[in-house]
Amino acid sequence: MRWLLIDGFNLVFRSHFAMERSNLRRQSDQFPTGALHGWMKSLQDLREAEKPDRCAVFFDLGGSDRHLAVLPDYKGQRDDTPEEIVQQLPEIKRLTALLGFQVFERRGVEADDLIATAVRILSAAGDQCVIVSADKDFGQCVGGPVIQLAPPPTANPAMGWRRLDPAAVTEKFGVPPARIADYLALVGDTSDNIPGLKGVGPKTAVKWLTEYGDLEGVLAATDTLQPERFREQVKAEAERIRGNLKLVTFQTNFDFVPGDPVAEDVAGVEAFLAEMEMHSTLRRYQAKHGRASAAPEPSIPPIEAPKPKAKPPTDTQQGELF
């Protein structure tokens, strides 16, 4: 069985910012609908391109208890979620279910941990998993029947979607999937407000991990580390860096029960789109299902569908939403 596992907020933000300039709204009351338009197109394009047997979307529900217990400022640098996303989120979840995508969320547990848990359970059962997210942390899940599908980087959308298998993860970061968490513990993760070792960038981290094997190997080699200027810093901050490793390593011991497949409710989707006054999207949806004539495409920015067989290029950008 082939699963499509979507990092919900990652794709919601992408959908919102892709459509933001269009300022799409329900005419009757000016309720924003831009993210809904982008979300609808994204889910349909992903499903058509990947042809999964089952589809699931994972959302954060409150903060991550385990991360905040270790680092109270976890993700503390991030701006507040745009109000238009907050307004549309309940409707996004409602539309998701109508489209036949299962929704998983658990208060106090980050969606990343839930996805990683699902990957562990599903891959152990022999299922294929396609993780849809720009989050570089998911590189640690890649391998065997698991790949990551990452959207184009913000600075170069023409790159298209990237399919990350173990070779592509190694090419992108310089270390294999099994060492991604060690790598992030050393360099830090600015998107999550996790500080690494000051002055230690990707090249140094890759050099150390290649030479010493893993994070513990690096910490045990403080007397011989090169450049020499890092030796005292690594000794002094060893415990903090071990804490980083706990923060960036997924916890996968949560419950995940796939349940029965959810069928797409075509009539329900039509009613939803009519209710939200998303008329152009409704006409395209009806045409797709043979329920109405095709309507001209609206003048809104397209969200490029992933290309399943494309070879992922080397990309040094990390953690991008676009």
N, C-alpha and C positions, 0 to 999 in steps of 0.2 A: 504494500500500500504506500502511496505517495502523499505526504502531508505538506501543506503550505502553512508555515507558522509565522505570523506577522507581528512585529513589534508595533503595537497600536499607536502609542503617542508619537513614535518616530515618524510614522507615515501620516498621522493626523497633522503634525506640524508641517511636513512637506506639502501636503494637500492645501493647507491654509495659505502658506506663503507663495505657492505656485499660482493661486487664484486671487491673492489679495488685491492686486491692482484692478481687477475687474469689478470689485465692490458689488458683487451679486447679492441681491436681497429679495425676500418675499415682498411683493409690491403692496400687499394688503396691510402689512404692519411693519415693514422694513427689517424683519428678522434676517440676520445674515445667513447666507447659504453657500458662500464661496467654498468653504472647506468641505461641505457636503457634496458639491459638484465634483471637486477634485477626488474626494474619497471614493465616491461611486465609480468614477472612471478608473481609479487606481486598482480597486478590488477586481473589477471586471477584466481589466487588462492583464493583471497578474494571473488570474484564474485561466484566462484564455491562453496565455503564453506558457504557463507551467503545467497545465492540465493535471492538477492534483486530484486524488480521490477524496481527500478531506481537507477542509480549510478551517483555520482557527486564528483568532486575533486575541492578543494578550494586552491588557491594560494595567497600568499602575492604579492602585486604589489607596491613596494616602502615601505617606513616606515609608521608606524601607527601615523597619525596626532594627534589623541586624547591622545595617550600615550606620545608622544614626547612633547606635550604642557605642560604636568604635570611633566614629568621626562626627561629632555634632554638626559640623559645617558641611557635611556631605551634600553636594549639589547646591550649597548655599549661595554660590555666586550667580546662579541663573536668574534671569529676569522672571517676573511673574508671567504666568500663562496669559496670552492675549485674551481679552474679554470675549472676543468673537468666538474663540475656540471653546471657552468655558460654556458659552451659550449653546453652541452647536453639539457639544459632546454627547448629551443624552440622545439627541436625534441621530448622531453618527452611530451610536451603539444599537439603536432601534433598527436603523437601515441595515447595519451589518448582519443582524439576525435574520432579517427578511431576505437578504441575499443568499442565505444558506451558509454563512460563516458562523462557527461557534465562537462565543465570547467567554474568555477566562480571565478572572481577576480575583484577587484576595487581599483584603485589607492588611496593610503592614508588610506586604511582600512585594518586592519589585518585580515587574513583568519580566525582566531579564532572567531572574531566578526561576520563574514559572516556565519560561520557554526552555531554559536549560534542563529543567526537570522533565519536561515533556520530551525533549530530545533524548535524554538518557533512557527513558522508558520505551519510547517508540522505536529508537534505533536498536535497542536490545531485543525487541520483538521482530527485528528484520525490516522495519519500515524505513522508507526514504524520507528525509526531512529537508525542506528548503526553508531556511531562516531568512525572512525579509527584514533587513535592518541596516542602517548605516553605522551602528555601534561597533567599534573595533573590538570590544570585549568578546564578541561572538566568534572571533577567530579561534578561541580555545575550544569551541564545540565542533569545529570542522574536522571531518575525517570519516572514512568508511562511507556509510549511506547519507552523510550530512554535509550539505554545502551552505554557504551564505550567499544571498543575493543582495548586493549593496547598490543603492542608487548612485547616480553620477555625483561627483564632487561639486560643491558650490561654484568653484572657480572655473570649472570646465564641464558644463552639462553635456557637451557634445560627446564626451566619453561614453555615455550611455551606462546602462546597468552592468555591474561587474559580478561575475560568477566566481566565487572564491572556494576552490578546493584546497587540499593541503599544499600543493605546489604553489598556488596563487597566494596563499597566506604567507608562505615562506618568502616568496618573491617580494611581496608588499612590505613585510616587516623585518625580514632578515633572520627570523627565527621560525621554527615550525609551530603548529597549533599547540603542542604540549608545553611550549615555553612562552606563550603569549602572556599569561598571568605574571610570570617572573619578569618579563620585559616591562609590562605596565607598572609593576611594583617599583622598578628602578627609575623609569622615566616619568612616572606619574600620569595622571589623566586629568587634564585641565577641564574637560567637559563635566566631570563629576567632582571637581574641586579637591582632587587627591594629589598632594604635592609629592614629587619624586625627589631624588637626590639633586641638590642644587648643582647645576653645571653638567649633569650627566644627561646627554641626549641619546637619540637612537643609535648612533654609530658606536658610542662607548658601551651602551648596554648590550648591543649585539656582539661586540668584541668580547666582553666579559663572559656572556652566556655561552658563546662558542668555545671559549677557552676553558671555562670552569663548569659547564654543564647546566647548572640551574642556580636559583637565587642563593640557596644554602651554600653551594660551592663558591659563589662569589663572596659571600660574607665570611667564609672560612679562609679566604685567601687575601685578607686585608693587608698582610705584610708584603705581598708581592704584586698587588694591583698596579697596573699602569693605566694612565699617568699616576705617578707617585703622589701628586697633590691630593688625590681623593682618599688616601689610606685612612687618615685620621677621621675624616668625615664619615666614611663608611663604618668605622668602628663605633663612633659616637651615635650613629643613627640606625644601627642594625635592628633594634627592636621596632622602631617606627616603620622601617621598610618591611619587616615581617608582618606588621599590622597592615601595611598596604597590600601585601599578598592576600591576606584574608578578605580585604575589601574588594579586590578585583577578581577573585576566584568565585565563580558561581556556586551557590548552594543549591543542591539538586535533590534534597531529601523531602521535598513537599509532596503532597498528594496530587496526582493527575489522573483523572478518570476520563478517558476520551468520550464515553457515552455513545449514544446512537447518532448516526449522521443526521444533519439538519437539511431538509429539502428547501430549495429556493422557493419562496412564495411570490410568484410572478404577479398575481393580482394584488397582493399586499404591497409589493414594491410600487406598482402603478398607483395605488391609492396614496401611498406615502409621498411620491413625487408630485402628485396632483395637490395634495394637502400643503406641501412646501412651495407650491407654485414654481417648481423646477421644470418648466414646460418643454424646453429644448431637450433636456436630459430625458424627460419622459417620452418624447417622441422617438428619440434614438433607441431607448430601451424597448419600446413597443415594436419598432421596426426590427430590432434584433431578434425578438421572439415571434415575429410574424403576426403581430397583432395590429399593425398600422403601417402606413407608408413611411419610408425614410424621410426625415426632415433635414434641411440643410444644417451643417455644423454651426454652432454659435461662435461668435468671435471672441473666444476665450483661450488663454494660453494652454497648449496641449501638455499632457503629462506623458512622456515617452514610455511606451511599454518595454519591458525587459526582453532581451533577445537570448533565448535559451542556449544557443550554440556559440555565442560570441566568446572569444578568448579574452579573459580579463587582463587589461594592460597594467603595467606597474604604476602605482599611484602612491605618492608619499603623504597625501593628505589623510587625516584621521578624524573620525568622529563627526563628519559632516552630515547635515540633514539633506543636502541636495547633491 
